[in-house]
C-alpha cells in the first residue's frame, strides 16, 4: 500500500487502501475492482464505483453500515473529509464535550458520522434542501446516532447562520465546506470539462444539487456572508472554520475579519494527492 502524502498524521488512509479488507467488510465492492499497473483499484471516473468505494471505506474503518442517498447528491471522498475532522480535533484539543455546528451537511451527513465515530463529538447539522435532510436523518437513524446529531433546516438561502442559531446554543467549533461556483451554469461548465478529462465513458462524475455546488457570488461571497453573520453571534461558537479552495480568498477574508473584530485568525493547509486546499479558522472570544 502506498502512502497518501499530505494527509493528517492521524488519518487512517495515510497508508493507502487495503482492497482485500474493503471487500471483506463490503463484498459489493468486488463488482467494481479492476487491475491497473498490477494493482487493485477502481475506475474513479465511474460515479457508482466511487460511491461504492466510499461505502466500503465507511464500513471497513468506521463501522458505518448504512449510507444511502440519491445519486443526484454529492458523494464526499472519505479520506479528505476525515482530514478536516482530524485538524479540527487539533484546534479544539483539551476541550470536553465537544459540540460541532456543521453548515451544509448534505444528504451524506458525512462530517457528523466521522466526528461521532472518531472523536465521539455531538453535532447540530444544517442544510437548505429538505430532501437532503431526509436522507441525512435516515442515515442517522439507521446507524443509531439519533442522540448525537440534531438536524436543522435553513429556510433562507441567502443566510448561513441567521435562522439557524437558537437561544442557548453553545458550540465548540463550527465547520463548513462551502459551495464553489457562482452559478449553475459555471458548475455545469466545470462538470463538462472534468468529465472530458476523465474519459468519454463518464456519465456523471461530479453529481450535486444546486445548493451543494453553487452560491450567488461563489465561494468568496459565501465566505464573507458566513464571516459577517458569525460576527453577529461572536459567542455562540469558540471557533468558526471553513474549507477554502481558492487561496486568493484567504487574504480578503482575513482583512474583513479584522474590521469585524476577529481576535485570532488561522490558516491550516491541507493536501490530498495533487489537490491543495486549506481550512480558515477565526474566533471572537
KEROLUM-520208 format. One record per residue (C-alpha): x negated, y, z; residue in one letter. Coordinates in nm, 2 decimals, decimal comma, m for minus. Layout:
X | Y | Z | A
...
//
This chain:
0,00 | 0,00 | 0,00 | X
m0,14 | 0,34 | m0,10 | X
m0,15 | 0,63 | 0,15 | X
0,10 | 0,91 | 0,08 | X
m0,12 | 1,22 | 0,10 | X
0,02 | 1,52 | 0,28 | X
0,30 | 1,37 | 0,49 | X
0,31 | 1,43 | 0,86 | X
0,08 | 1,20 | 1,06 | X
0,39 | 1,05 | 1,24 | X
0,57 | 0,98 | 0,91 | X
0,61 | 0,61 | 0,88 | X
0,60 | 0,64 | 0,50 | X
0,24 | 0,76 | 0,51 | X
0,12 | 0,42 | 0,41 | X
0,35 | 0,38 | 0,11 | X
0,63 | 0,12 | 0,06 | X
0,64 | m0,24 | 0,16 | X
0,88 | m0,37 | m0,11 | X
0,89 | m0,72 | 0,05 | X
1,01 | m0,57 | 0,37 | X
1,26 | m0,35 | 0,19 | X
1,41 | m0,64 | 0,00 | X
1,43 | m0,85 | 0,32 | X
1,62 | m0,57 | 0,50 | X
1,82 | m0,47 | 0,20 | X
1,85 | m0,75 | m0,05 | X
2,04 | m0,55 | m0,31 | X
1,72 | m0,36 | m0,39 | X
1,58 | m0,67 | m0,56 | X
1,80 | m0,59 | m0,86 | X
1,61 | m0,27 | m0,92 | X
1,25 | m0,37 | m0,86 | X
1,01 | m0,36 | m1,16 | X
0,64 | m0,42 | m1,20 | X
0,42 | m0,13 | m1,31 | X
0,04 | m0,14 | m1,32 | X
0,07 | m0,48 | m1,15 | X
0,25 | m0,32 | m0,85 | X
0,61 | m0,34 | m0,75 | X
0,81 | m0,02 | m0,78 | X
1,15 | 0,10 | m0,91 | X
1,24 | 0,32 | m1,20 | X
1,25 | 0,66 | m1,04 | X
1,43 | 0,80 | m1,35 | X
1,73 | 0,58 | m1,27 | X
1,95 | 0,76 | m1,01 | X
2,12 | 0,44 | m0,90 | X
1,79 | 0,27 | m0,84 | X
1,67 | 0,58 | m0,64 | X
1,98 | 0,57 | m0,42 | X
1,95 | 0,20 | m0,35 | X
1,58 | 0,25 | m0,27 | X
1,66 | 0,52 | m0,02 | X
1,93 | 0,30 | 0,13 | X
1,66 | 0,03 | 0,17 | X
1,43 | 0,27 | 0,35 | X
1,70 | 0,36 | 0,59 | X
1,79 | 0,00 | 0,66 | X
1,43 | m0,12 | 0,70 | X
1,28 | 0,16 | 0,90 | X
1,57 | 0,34 | 1,07 | X
1,83 | 0,06 | 1,12 | X
2,09 | 0,27 | 0,92 | X
2,32 | 0,01 | 0,77 | X
2,59 | 0,23 | 0,63 | X
2,51 | 0,52 | 0,40 | X
2,77 | 0,56 | 0,13 | X
2,87 | 0,88 | m0,05 | X
2,96 | 0,99 | m0,41 | X
2,71 | 0,97 | m0,68 | X
2,80 | 1,33 | m0,75 | X
2,62 | 1,44 | m0,44 | X
2,25 | 1,48 | m0,38 | X
2,06 | 1,17 | m0,28 | X
1,79 | 1,30 | m0,05 | X
1,44 | 1,14 | m0,06 | X
1,39 | 0,99 | 0,29 | X
1,01 | 1,05 | 0,33 | X
1,04 | 1,42 | 0,27 | X
1,35 | 1,46 | 0,48 | X
1,20 | 1,29 | 0,78 | X
0,88 | 1,50 | 0,74 | X
1,09 | 1,81 | 0,82 | X
1,22 | 1,63 | 1,13 | X
0,87 | 1,55 | 1,25 | X
0,75 | 1,91 | 1,20 | X
1,05 | 2,04 | 1,40 | X
0,96 | 1,79 | 1,68 | X
0,61 | 1,96 | 1,69 | X
0,78 | 2,30 | 1,70 | X
1,00 | 2,22 | 2,00 | X
0,76 | 1,99 | 2,18 | X
0,83 | 1,99 | 2,55 | X
1,20 | 2,08 | 2,51 | X
1,45 | 1,84 | 2,67 | X
1,80 | 1,75 | 2,55 | X
1,73 | 1,89 | 2,20 | X
2,03 | 2,01 | 2,01 | X
2,00 | 2,10 | 1,64 | X
2,22 | 2,30 | 1,41 | X
2,19 | 2,16 | 1,06 | X
2,31 | 2,41 | 0,80 | X
2,45 | 2,24 | 0,48 | X
2,42 | 1,88 | 0,60 | X
2,57 | 1,74 | 0,27 | X
2,75 | 1,42 | 0,21 | X
2,45 | 1,22 | 0,31 | X
2,42 | 1,37 | 0,66 | X
2,06 | 1,28 | 0,64 | X
1,89 | 1,51 | 0,89 | X
2,12 | 1,42 | 1,18 | X
2,07 | 1,05 | 1,10 | X
1,70 | 1,07 | 1,11 | X
1,68 | 1,31 | 1,40 | X
1,90 | 1,08 | 1,61 | X
1,71 | 0,76 | 1,53 | X
1,36 | 0,90 | 1,56 | X
1,40 | 1,15 | 1,84 | X
1,74 | 1,09 | 2,00 | X
1,85 | 1,45 | 1,92 | X
2,20 | 1,59 | 1,92 | X
2,34 | 1,77 | 1,62 | X
2,60 | 2,02 | 1,50 | X
2,61 | 1,99 | 1,12 | X
2,79 | 2,22 | 0,88 | X
2,90 | 2,22 | 0,52 | X
3,13 | 2,42 | 0,29 | X
3,26 | 2,12 | 0,10 | X
3,53 | 1,92 | 0,27 | X
3,47 | 1,60 | 0,06 | X
3,10 | 1,61 | 0,17 | X
3,21 | 1,64 | 0,53 | X
3,45 | 1,35 | 0,49 | X
3,16 | 1,13 | 0,36 | X
2,94 | 1,25 | 0,64 | X
3,20 | 1,17 | 0,91 | X
3,24 | 0,82 | 0,77 | X
2,86 | 0,77 | 0,79 | X
2,85 | 0,90 | 1,14 | X
3,14 | 0,67 | 1,25 | X
3,01 | 0,36 | 1,07 | X
2,67 | 0,40 | 1,24 | X
2,82 | 0,47 | 1,59 | X
2,68 | 0,82 | 1,62 | X
3,01 | 0,99 | 1,70 | X
2,88 | 1,11 | 2,03 | X
2,57 | 1,26 | 1,88 | X
2,70 | 1,46 | 1,59 | X
2,97 | 1,73 | 1,56 | X
3,07 | 1,84 | 1,21 | X
3,20 | 2,19 | 1,13 | X
3,32 | 2,33 | 0,80 | X
3,21 | 2,67 | 0,67 | X
3,51 | 2,83 | 0,50 | X
3,34 | 3,14 | 0,36 | X
3,08 | 3,05 | 0,10 | X
2,90 | 3,39 | 0,14 | X
2,83 | 3,32 | 0,51 | X
2,58 | 3,08 | 0,67 | X
2,61 | 3,13 | 1,05 | X
2,91 | 3,35 | 1,07 | X
3,22 | 3,14 | 1,11 | X
3,02 | 2,85 | 1,24 | X
2,88 | 2,98 | 1,57 | X
3,12 | 2,92 | 1,86 | X
3,12 | 3,07 | 2,21 | X
2,88 | 2,87 | 2,44 | X
2,67 | 2,74 | 2,15 | X
2,30 | 2,69 | 2,25 | X
2,07 | 2,53 | 2,00 | X
1,71 | 2,43 | 2,04 | X
1,64 | 2,48 | 1,67 | X
1,84 | 2,55 | 1,35 | X
1,74 | 2,38 | 1,02 | X
1,83 | 2,42 | 0,66 | X
1,75 | 2,30 | 0,31 | X
1,88 | 2,59 | 0,10 | X
2,02 | 2,59 | m0,25 | X
1,75 | 2,66 | m0,50 | X
1,92 | 2,80 | m0,81 | X
2,10 | 3,14 | m0,88 | X
2,39 | 2,99 | m1,08 | X
2,55 | 2,68 | m1,20 | X
2,40 | 2,74 | m1,55 | X
2,05 | 2,77 | m1,41 | X
2,09 | 2,45 | m1,22 | X
2,22 | 2,27 | m1,53 | X
1,93 | 2,40 | m1,74 | X
1,67 | 2,28 | m1,49 | X
1,85 | 1,94 | m1,47 | X
1,83 | 1,91 | m1,85 | X
1,46 | 1,99 | m1,85 | X
1,38 | 1,74 | m1,57 | X
1,59 | 1,47 | m1,75 | X
1,39 | 1,52 | m2,07 | X
1,06 | 1,49 | m1,88 | X
1,17 | 1,16 | m1,71 | X
1,29 | 1,00 | m2,03 | X
1,58 | 0,97 | m2,27 | X
1,74 | 0,69 | m2,07 | X
1,82 | 0,92 | m1,78 | X
2,18 | 0,98 | m1,73 | X
2,18 | 1,19 | m1,41 | X
1,86 | 1,21 | m1,22 | X
1,95 | 1,52 | m1,02 | X
2,31 | 1,50 | m0,90 | X
2,46 | 1,75 | m0,67 | X
2,77 | 1,96 | m0,64 | X
2,76 | 2,33 | m0,68 | X
2,71 | 2,43 | m0,31 | X
2,42 | 2,19 | m0,29 | X
2,24 | 2,33 | m0,59 | X
2,30 | 2,70 | m0,62 | X
2,39 | 3,01 | m0,43 | X
2,45 | 3,36 | m0,59 | X
2,11 | 3,52 | m0,59 | X
1,93 | 3,19 | m0,55 | X
1,70 | 3,08 | m0,27 | X
1,58 | 3,43 | m0,19 | X
1,94 | 3,57 | m0,14 | X
2,03 | 3,27 | 0,07 | X
1,73 | 3,30 | 0,30 | X
1,78 | 3,68 | 0,35 | X
2,15 | 3,62 | 0,44 | X
2,05 | 3,35 | 0,68 | X
1,79 | 3,58 | 0,84 | X
2,03 | 3,87 | 0,87 | X
2,30 | 3,66 | 1,02 | X
2,05 | 3,50 | 1,26 | X
1,97 | 3,85 | 1,39 | X
2,34 | 3,88 | 1,49 | X
2,30 | 3,57 | 1,70 | X
1,95 | 3,61 | 1,84 | X
2,00 | 3,40 | 2,15 | X
2,21 | 3,12 | 2,00 | X
1,90 | 2,92 | 1,88 | X
1,55 | 2,93 | 2,02 | X
1,41 | 2,88 | 1,66 | X
1,57 | 2,93 | 1,32 | X
1,40 | 2,74 | 1,04 | X
1,44 | 2,67 | 0,67 | X
1,26 | 2,49 | 0,39 | X
1,13 | 2,74 | 0,13 | X
1,05 | 2,61 | m0,22 | X
0,93 | 2,94 | m0,37 | X
0,61 | 3,07 | m0,20 | X
0,68 | 3,43 | m0,31 | X
1,00 | 3,43 | m0,09 | X
0,80 | 3,39 | 0,23 | X
0,64 | 3,74 | 0,24 | X
0,97 | 3,92 | 0,18 | X
1,14 | 3,72 | 0,45 | X
0,86 | 3,80 | 0,70 | X
0,88 | 4,17 | 0,62 | X
1,26 | 4,17 | 0,66 | X
1,22 | 3,97 | 0,98 | X
1,00 | 4,24 | 1,14 | X
1,27 | 4,50 | 1,07 | X
1,53 | 4,28 | 1,23 | X
1,34 | 4,22 | 1,55 | X
1,19 | 3,88 | 1,49 | X
0,95 | 3,81 | 1,77 | X
0,75 | 3,53 | 1,61 | X
0,73 | 3,41 | 1,25 | X
0,55 | 3,08 | 1,15 | X
0,49 | 2,90 | 0,82 | X
0,44 | 2,53 | 0,82 | X
0,30 | 2,38 | 0,50 | X
0,45 | 2,05 | 0,37 | X
0,32 | 1,82 | 0,09 | X
0,46 | 1,52 | m0,07 | X
0,27 | 1,39 | m0,36 | X
0,23 | 1,68 | m0,61 | X
0,52 | 1,87 | m0,45 | X
0,42 | 2,16 | m0,22 | X
0,68 | 2,34 | 0,00 | X
0,69 | 2,49 | 0,34 | X
0,90 | 2,54 | 0,65 | X
0,95 | 2,90 | 0,77 | X
1,03 | 2,95 | 1,14 | X
1,13 | 3,26 | 1,33 | X
1,26 | 3,34 | 1,67 | X
1,40 | 3,65 | 1,85 | X
1,36 | 3,53 | 2,21 | X
//
